[in-house]
Amino acid sequence: MPAPPPHPAPGWSETALGALLATLERPDHWVVSLAGFLARGGVLLFLLPITVLPTPAGLQADLSPLLVPLVFGQLSPGLVLLGAALVGLAALWVVVGGLVGAWADRLVALDLASGAAPPPDRRGRVVPLVCAARLLAHLPLGLALAWGAVPIAQSAYDELVTPFEVVTPLVVRIVSTVPGALAVVLLTWLLGEAAGGLAAREVALGGRSVVDATLRGWLALARRPIAGVATTGLGTLVVLLAVAPALVAAGVAWGSARYLLFSDVSGPELALALLAFVSLWLGGLVLAGMATTFRAALWTGEWLRQRPQPALRRPRHGADPSVV
């Protein structure tokens, strides 16, 4: 008797719908995904509404004493200490945030793919391996940053020290000066996120080694570029639509509350302003948890869609065909 044909792989739209349903059915995943999102850098976004950003004039006054000697080939001790501190903090954040994010990736992926891929027994080493696979997938981003750091830093220095005009916001002026370098950095970051998401699931669900998982993640993007672009675009768009409006609204509410605080206003008006800010800020966290859970489910579904599907078992003669 010939072997039964394998299951056809679900389409991308079916995978996206399944990811949405899985997100709505498991609100406990929202907390886990939110923790991974905040640890990887999302916390900076949620600090923006309550952070007073320095003005270009303030940055110029603070950084000029450190940067001017560098232009003339001299290294000031303050600049060396500042650079060492920033590098150390960034490395610590990458490691700790990467481990928390890998823990979230593994937990949500294992739950969503329950029964489809048996988790390998690695005696607690899976989370560091998932983190390593994600970091290795971002190797092109590191190369892009190394290539684009000099023109980006030079542009920022020029705009801070000798700007041609100060009407346009500083960020817009820097972007307009080096759009190519910033575009390359953004593109490699998005591709690294896509390949890293697949590589993380190759480790957590497929039992692959770090190098093998990373190569498979990039090869999967090369084999199915349209699906990779669609998954990356939809996941990123959902997160942006969930987080950006909430942060803007929270920023406006915090501005009103801050004005009332400095105006010595007390009573119901101040309480309502603070309540509005807290509600919008917490609502943004909930939406971020939902959106990042959907993104994780979408990548898990895409990973499963690329795996060989098991064949349908043919019922024995006389058996109930509904039981397979």
PyMOL commands that set and color helices and strands:
alter all, ss='L'
color gray80, all
select helices_A, chain A and resi 12-25+28-50+56-71+77-112+126-137+139-161+170-177+179-204+210-223+225-262+268-305
alter helices_A, ss='H'
color red, helices_A
deselect
rebuild
show_as cartoon
